[in-house]
Amino acid sequence: MVNYYEELNLDKNASASELMKELVRLEVIWHKNEIKRPELAAEKLVMISQAKKVFASDAAKIKYDNELFAAPEDPDAARRAQFKKWYEDAQAYFDSAQYDLAKTALENAMQNISDEDPAFYNLAASIYYSNDDTSMAMTCINKAIVMQPDEARYYLFKGVILEKMYSEALRYRGDKADDYLLQERETLRRAAELAVKANNSEICGCAIGYLAYSLYFYRPTEPEQAEAFAKEAVKIGDVWGNGQKVIDDAEKKRDDARRREEERRLEEERRKRAALEWEEKRKQQEREAQAANLRRKSNTALMSLLMILSLAGMVLTLVLGLTTLGYVSGLPRLSYQALAALAALCLFTLNFSNNSPYGPNGGFVSFANGLFGLYNCIILPTIRYTKLGYSQASTVEAWKLVGILIVVFVVSSFLGAAFGGRMD
């Protein structure tokens, strides 16, 4: 379209009638110039004639102006419209946690992308990350960083992606795990630095908190530094809560360590007390054993003495019985009752000392019991018979005495054995 305003030096703000006057004036001028400049004059006159038709009325002028000054047609308008539509759909699906649909919409948007937008690539990285495609997520976030290298939140999200790549590498490609971990920590430090420069406390707190979490839980070598970062993140404002997780776990470990130390100390004290009690018990047992040994020796000596005395008494009873019968002289003569009592006492003592826990428990005691009892059952009735005279009545009395002596001697022997056996 010919721009008559420029070609004929016309005022575009003039009305149609004013433009017609100017065209008439120009027509006169170019008719005069036909002799000097015939070709240019002919061209101008043709243009003036066409302009008169264009500016014949105000309506015609308005129509011409609209066509002349209309915005040029954008050949990429349709592509931009499609990109905007799919971009908005991808954002909506992502916000509603429909990550598979968000990925489909995102891929459609990428087919129609025209202008480079870091925010779009950040969204793309988030969508791929949510679909476990860490490789594409890393590619997209790197594009966003290249386009806007001072944006802290892009570095923060890159650190998050690297943390996931580290976890995946531990499961599948362990040789790259350390590289991802080092990249993650450096990226988070960069995010924190940029956030400080931008005075963005929220991003700074999240970056430092995430760094503290990584230093503390993933191959920790500096837990004290990690805890210091965690406290700083909580102080700044770690909305993700990673710093608080580090602080809570560190405090729990300290509590567990204190509890284990207290348990170890109590166990050590218990062992020491048990050792002291055992040692005291051992010494007490030794003292008791020594005392029991002394008692045993003393009781054994006592029982031995009693047995000797009982045997001596038995011999004495035998001798006194013979003296009373007149076979031995020089010793006092006793009645059969005294001799019987002395014999019974000797039998009791002999059986008591023999059957006690400290006695010799010799088998000769039964023989001594029988022999001594038989002797006294003979000699004592004989003494009684002799005292009463040799008559039928004295014989009866002697046999009565034999029965009584048997009972007395048996009872004495039994009682001595019984009391000796119960002696402690």
Buried (B, 14 or more C-beta within 10 A) or exposed (E): EEEBBEEBEBEEEBEBEEBBEBBEEBBEEBEEEBEEEEEEBEEBBEBBEEBBEBBEEEEEBEEBEEEBEEEEEEEEEEBBEBBEBBBEBBBEBBEEEBBEBBBBBBEBBBEBBEEEBBBBBBBBBBBBBBBEBBEBBBBBBBBBBEBBEEBBBBBBBBBBBBBBBBBBBBEEEEEBBEEBBEBBBBBBBBBBBBBBEBEBBBBBBBBBBBBBBBBBBBEEEEBEBBBBBBBBBBEBBBEBBBBBBBBEBBEEEEEEEEEEEEEEEEEEEEEEEEEEEEEEEEEEEEEEEEEEEEEEEEBBEBBBEBBEBBBEBBEBBBEBBBBBEEEBEEEEBBEBEBBBBBBBBBBBBBBBBBBBBBBBEEEEBEEBBEEBBEBBBBBBBBBBBBEBEEEEEBEEBBEEBBEBBBEBBEEBBEBBBEBBBEBE
